[in-house]
Amino acid sequence: MSTTWKSFGAAALTVTVSVLVPSVAAAQSAPTFTKDIAPIFQDKCEACHRPDSIAPMSLMTYEEARPWARSIKGRVESRQMPPWHINRTVGIQEFKNDRSLTDEQIATVTKWVDSGAPKGDMKDMPKAKVWPSEQGWNFAAQFGQKEPDLIVRSTPWTQKAGANDTWWKPIVESGLTEDRWVRAIEIRPGTVKGRKITHHAIANLMQTEDGIAANDADPNGRQVAGTFMEWAVGKQGEMMRPNSGKLLRAGSKFRWDIHYSNGGEDITDVVELGIYLYPKGQEPKYRQVLHLMGGTNAGGVDIPPNALKVTEGFFVLRENGRVESFQPHMHLRGKAMQMDAILPTGQVQTLSYVDRFDFQWMNVYQYADNAAPLLPKGTIIKVLAWHDNTSANKNNPDPNVWVGYGDRTVDEMAHAWVNVTYMPDADYQAELAARREALAKKTSQQQQQ
Ligand code: HEC
């Protein structure tokens, strides 16, 4: 060897070095669980992948995660996990609750698996993340309270082992004798076992409304009950923004709409709605309303066998407002939903496009503060929904039947739940000006770089 080295001289040395350097670098940079992967899993996976939660396995420790390495690579590369179905090229891209992985994070996870999923040094392992108790009231401490000011419970339902899915719709009184403003809401199944059967729960607020808070009438001319709060797996409560609140009227009632599914044993449970109120007499400046928008429910949803169908629905903003969130709602044939704003000028803006809707995931996309669209009075929100009743839709139970509107998952519906904070003109103009200023600042910073 040494003679070869000598005879090739400097040229051989150069070659040897240039081959060595990248391989040493690769070995050094192979991601390890403790240093590179655990922080990603804590941030983006543990919300569901921890003991007693909804996912099939915990990903908190190396020993738990290692056997799933191959499956993790597949689900992460294809963006099936974490569940987040916003199209990444259209509309608003900044969200408060974005749980998707960045391209770099995906590359890191893939590289970790391809390098044999090494553990790494335990001294690199981040401290275990502390999760709030799912059976506790998570906002209570922030308000210096032990529990919410008002707890409203649905009437108990027993879901028998093996029974078909049930939609339970009891009506209960709020018990309020005066109008009060709400600053935060939490909703949860009453027990840990209840989590096995509670697929989804909505608390509809029944109270007389007029003006901006009134929902559009349904296709039969009946007034639609407004949604107050909704619970879906993995969803935390709802804290109003500063100076904002929902109005709860004296004598109001809640109509529950709870989807129970088979839990494998007889389970009796209730759903609890915890409401935190502003102190008596304190009225927040802005009113927030969670609207059902663009419902093409009773009229439009009529889907032929083996066909794709597009429907569109509309909602008019009666005051200036900031759109805080978007949550598409469809059933098994749901394929995609897009929300556009048609401005009074006629200009159309696409706000969001969920192109891989998955019925299993009732995701709420909450816009970041500086990205939540500010829309003037008179804006029309257009909700476009696609249903796929062909065999290409892997969730489709039967592509050979007509599908109409209904509550069962084998029936269809299409609407968006959209939370709006309404503002008087002066505040709206001030918000717009602040937004423009922030944008101008950002642009000039980027130009200086
Ligand atoms: C919002 C809840 C949630 C989040 C966040 C989440 N998962 Fe999941 N995951 C689930 C559920 C529920 C399942 C089982 C249903 C399914 O397979 O889709 C699952 C299934 C999986 C599977 C398939 C397991 C199998 O049977 O092969 C893998 C792998 C996985 N998740 C990895 C991840 C990783 C990695 C992350 C974070 C980067 C993540 N998940 C984030 C809820 C979640």
Residues whose N, C-alpha, C, O or C-beta is under 5 A from the ligand:
A	BS01	HEC	K44 C45 A47 C48 I54 A55 P56 W68 S71 I72 R75 M81 P82 P83 G234
